């Protein structure tokens, strides 16, 4: 209650009015009392004139001077204002009452003024008490002496003071009522703008930064209102900038491919982007702490205290187990600073699966190339050493060894040639020779050319086509023929003797493709787990079997690159012991090849 500014202002006014009226009342009552005392003494001094004193002294010749003096003092009642509250007494020098205006038998207290008169000090030490006023006048005759003592019990003064006190109290209450009435309007005029400022501050604190207060005066409060509006405008501008920066940062975090999670100094999450949640397979609408996040990550041993002591921790090639397969990551833990004292923690998860697989593929490629080249080199070296070691070797045997050298040299040439072709395809440096030709005629010529090789293996090679001979495709004829020669050749090589190889060509019903060509055999088939790797370089399902039939292991890789360059699609379906089916989809027109060429 007392925290309200209205109440405080009212209390201040009340205290002020009471204080002022109290001071005025005390001062006024004190001045009334002083005035009454001064008036009493002046009245006594003027009343006891020399003439009155001589008259009173002349009464000593009377038989009963006290009675005579009483009559004289009674005659001067008007001058001394005698009444029921102010009386006079005729006293002997011992202070005994002889006569008086009050009832007889009254005794008089020996005050300081009376004692002075008893000591014959006329007109000295006229003192007024707090409860009464008195005056003692020493009267000296020729032979006798007495004291005229006047006593006032202050009843009239007290009545006057009480009347004044009542007036002061009435004035106080009336003043308080007027003050409170005026205070209501004055405090309203002061507190109303302050209340508006308070409401405005709460509104801005709630996030409504465009709120402004109307200025209704030109005084200090009006100036405060103007400054408040300027402050609100600056806050609005600053918050807009902060919001923009936050949105930029949120957008950047959201589109980062790397997973990022930031935590404050207490381990409470500040931000986790979508990539981090997807990498770990966790929901985005949950709250995570630093420790719970490291447990999900599979690193509960890394805590904020450990990180604070080491600043940075990097864990390269960390494998995260997922239902869709293992993910190879590079995880780093770092500290960042809010300000001079507060720190936070940031976890960055980089998916390096592709890079790791590429590095693995590179190592395997180097190993495969080394292996593929070492085999013919070993054969060439062995045959050459035998020829050189035996100078008398029969001519027929020498020719046989030289034939091995020639065949292995051709094999090495094919490997190098295929590697160069594959390199050009992968690096988009292949020179394409675009032409328009009949796909039906091209496939027919390929099957005709391979009939001899099929016959050597006792295979039946058939070609069936629903593609009109007039149907023209825009492509690199030589490369397309290379693809189908390789696919049909593989079917011939890897089908046991007496097999059946069928080539089907038709117009495609698949969206974005015009032609569908399928090469199907009834050979030994391919295990299902090997199918995803068929288009990898040097990949062989059965290395021992492949070495017998020859080949570089690059044919399908080259075929896929050529088909991809023509915006086509190649797929393999096979089941072990039931044969293999390779299907190629091609569009009628392609412009990418021309751009690449």
Secondary structure as UniProt FT lines:
FT   TURN            2..3
FT   HELIX           5..47
FT   HELIX           50..58
FT   HELIX           59..61
FT   TURN            63..64
FT   HELIX           65..75
FT   HELIX           77..80
FT   STRAND          86..91
FT   TURN            93..94
FT   STRAND          97..100
FT   TURN            104..105
FT   HELIX           112..118
FT   TURN            119..120
FT   TURN            122..123
FT   STRAND          133..140
FT   STRAND          145..152
FT   HELIX           155..205
FT   TURN            206..207
FT   TURN            209..210
FT   HELIX           220..255
FT   STRAND          259..263
FT   TURN            265..266
FT   STRAND          268..272
FT   HELIX           274..280
FT   HELIX           290..297
FT   TURN            300..301
FT   HELIX           304..310
FT   STRAND          312..320
FT   TURN            323..324
FT   STRAND          327..337
FT   STRAND          343..351
FT   HELIX           353..389
FT   TURN            391..392
FT   HELIX           395..426
FT   TURN            427..428
FT   STRAND          434..438
FT   HELIX           439..449
FT   HELIX           451..456
FT   TURN            457..458
FT   STRAND          460..465
FT   TURN            469..470
FT   STRAND          472..476
FT   HELIX           477..493
FT   TURN            497..498
FT   STRAND          500..507
FT   TURN            511..512
FT   STRAND          515..521
FT   HELIX           528..533
FT   TURN            534..535
FT   TURN            537..538
FT   HELIX           543..549
FT   HELIX           555..565
FT   TURN            566..567
FT   STRAND          569..575
FT   TURN            576..578
FT   STRAND          579..586
FT   HELIX           592..596
//
